[in-house]
Amino acid sequence: MSRNSALILVLSTGLLTGCAADYLNHYDSVTLAAGDSQRHNSLLQTVDPFNPASRNTHIGGDGARAAAVANNYRFPPPPPPPPAITVNVGGAGSGVTTTTP
């Protein structure tokens, strides 16, 4: 048996033993969640399990503002024009400047 085939055999055996690890725990139930019957019954008999704030169906907001936001999303305003660039042509004290839009 070559070294590569031995390595493949060891790796595949390791992978297969990982699949059987759950069966080695010997659970007495069908599922992992079985056995919570007391908690299930206490939750079943809870009078009002919901948060009291969940009954509030009033959603605060302004329809006109929401419509304006939706329109700005669909049709964004054009970008502002680029700022003017000022270039000093002469030295530091010459006072000659050129402005391009």
C-alpha positions, -999 to 999 in steps of 0.1 A, spaced: 0 0 0 15 33 -10 18 63 13 -9 83 -4 -35 55 -3 -28 50 34 -33 87 40 -66 86 21 -77 56 41 -69 73 74 -86 105 65 -118 88 52 -120 67 83 -117 98 104 -145 115 85 -168 85 88 -163 82 125 -174 118 129 -207 110 114 -214 82 139 -205 104 169 -241 114 174 -253 78 176 -228 70 203 -246 93 228 -275 68 232 -304 92 235 -335 78 251 -358 101 230 -365 105 193 -354 142 192 -330 163 212 -359 186 223 -380 158 239 -383 159 276 -394 196 280 -430 187 287 -431 208 319 -418 239 301 -442 232 272 -472 230 295 -463 262 314 -459 281 281 -491 266 268 -510 280 298 -496 315 297 -524 340 295 -509 366 272 -475 356 258 -471 386 236 -454 419 245 -481 446 253 -465 469 228 -472 445 200 -509 456 200 -499 491 190 -508 493 153 -502 530 150 -471 537 130 -459 572 135 -449 590 104 -458 616 78 -471 604 44 -459 635 26 -424 632 40 -423 595 31 -434 603 -5 -407 630 -8 -381 606 4 -393 579 -21 -392 605 -50 -357 616 -40 -347 579 -41 -362 573 -75 -351 606 -91 -320 619 -72 -312 656 -75 -283 665 -98 -249 668 -82 -237 703 -73 -213 720 -98 -176 715 -90 -160 743 -71 -140 770 -90 -102 764 -91 -80 793 -83 -44 792 -96 -17 816 -86 2 823 -118 30 845 -104 50 842 -73 37 846 -38 33 884 -39 25 890 -76 -12 892 -72 -20 877 -106 -46 849 -102 -67 830 -127 -100 815 -119 -116 787 -140 -151 775 -135 
